[in-house]
Structure formats: structure tokens, C-alpha cells
């Protein structure tokens, strides 16, 4: 079982982005989706996580 299937089973909507997305765009997506983190996915593999807590306040 992977993270995506676990969240899907619990009916959580997983928001993901491509590794090439700029940080400013990731912040905008988090605001749009009202989430605190985005999964970074490449070729259907989780390669990272961007939590809102690591983004400097001046970018938000």
C-alpha cells in the first residue's frame, strides 16, 4: 500500500504538482485548494512534499 492509495481509501483528495512547478505557483495552488501541503509527483512516483510551513511568509 502506498500513500496515495491510503489517502484515497480514506476518501482524502490528494493534491499533487509536477517537480517543475515554481514555488510561487505552488503557494497559489495551496491557497486555491485550501490545503497545507502538496505532493510532488513525477512519473506516478512521490518524489517530494511541499508543506506550507517551509515557505517564507513574504511569498504567501
N, C-alpha and C positions, 0 to 999 in steps of 0.2 A: 504494500500500500504506500502511495506517495502522498505528499502534502495536498496536492490538488484534489485527488480522489477523496481524501479525508474531509476536506472542506466542502467538496461537492456533496458528499454523503450527508453532511450536517446542514445542507442547504445554504451554505455561505456562498456569496458570489465572489469569485476571485478576480481581482483586477490586476492585469498584467501589462507590462510595457516591453518594448524592444530595447536592447542594450544601447542602441544608437540615439535614443531619445535624450534631449537636452534636459538638464536639471530643472530649468525654469518651466519647461513643458510638463515635467513630472509633478511639480508643485501645483500647476494649474489643474492637472488631471485629478490629483488628490482632493483639491477643493471642489471640483465638479462632482466627483463621485462620493464626496464626504467620507473619505477613508483616511486612515493614518499611515498607510504603507502601500507600496505597490511591489508586486513580484516582477523581477526582471527575468524574462524567459527568452531563450534562444534555441531554435530547433526543438521546441517542445521540452526543453530541459531548463529547470530552475538554475539560473546562474548567479542570482543575487536578490537582494531585498533592499528597497529604499524606504526606510521609516521616516516619518516627518520630523522626528526628534533630532536627526543629524543634519537637517537643512538649516542654515543660518537664518535668523529671523528677518534679516534685511532682504532676503529673496522672497519671503512669503507675502 
